[in-house]
Amino acid sequence: MMKMKNISVFLLALCSTTVFAQETLNFCPDSATGWNKDDCIASCSQLRVDGTGYVADSSGEGGSLGNNSVGFCFGNATSLQYNIHKIAIGTSSGIMCNIFTGYLTLDLGRSTPGSTIRQSALNYSDCPAGTYDRVFVTTDRITKYTAETVFPDGSGKQAKTTSTFATDSLAGNVTDLSWMENMSGGTYASSGANSSKGYSRPGTSWNTAFKKVGSIPNTTGVTDVAAENDFDEWRTMYLNSLRRNGGNFDTSSVPNTDGDFYCETGDSGEDKNVCVKLDSNPSQVTWRFKNTPDDIIVGGLPLSLDKGKKIPRVQFSYHSAKRGIAAQEYGARFYFKRNGSNAVFLGTNVSENGLYITINQQ
């Protein structure tokens, strides 16, 4: 899922958008690694489902999974492609002003940290002077990615994205959650309509879904070349917007909305700062970012635009998935089940990508 992506964009009046790959990522130290980590990045190659061979974080999930339990770790996205169509700034009163309209294709899986990825012209000429308190980014609804890692059991078997459910259809109802199945006992649905669905989750207590590796979980490893997969940001963000209801995120859950935007929520609470809506073009989504309490997503709002003075500079900063260090895998989450000392490969999804927006009044 997107929190959002992995680049840096400098917005300069009538100049250019410069896209950089961010250098710093917070990988878990040996003493704090483990499963289902949110505070640092735990690479699959450094973990074992049974927790053997290393000292791990003693809190939370720790270094091992319970038998037949499901957990995620991070693998390497060798390709991670985003397409940006529009960037705008806006106000709480409803003013929205486009500063970029075009087509930016970014592949963060192939971008070296610290490098310049793309440049594109910007234009503030249609923006009235005033105070702006939000940023809008319109992207493709589908993120395309290719990813791989090793089974976290010491076997050396390869886990990769596969072609079985690689392509997504944009048709169908998103809000009834019929596009995904719910696992039971650490296994996929064995028959019927559910077995043909490309998305799954470990159970209704999870508000994230993953792309299935195949029609059944994989125990033998993937020997084919990793296949490019679609990942539907709109479906997964809708699931992530649901409020927990009796311990579950299901069709009885009420989404966290703000007008026609759906906003992130979860156990730590909810806000209206990171939100998305389906665009008038159903193959695109528009993300809206407002100032956050701890400047987690946006720093420097509100921004003042005065055409008689210098134009503010806005920087979008994202992570690069191309780290070049074997122990530093990033770009995709890989989901595994523990079966004794063996790992069972279930599927993948796109990592949260560390968007940070900085606005500087010059």
Helices and strands as residue ranges (DSSP letters): E 8-11, E 16-22, G 30-32, G 44-46, E 70-90, E 96-107, G 108-110, E 116-121, E 130-132, E 134-140, E 142-150, E 158-160, E 180-182, G 193-196, E 199-201, E 210-212, E 229-232, H 233-241, E 257-258, E 261-263, E 274-278, E 284-290, E 298-299, E 303-305, E 313-319, E 331-339, E 342-350, E 356-360
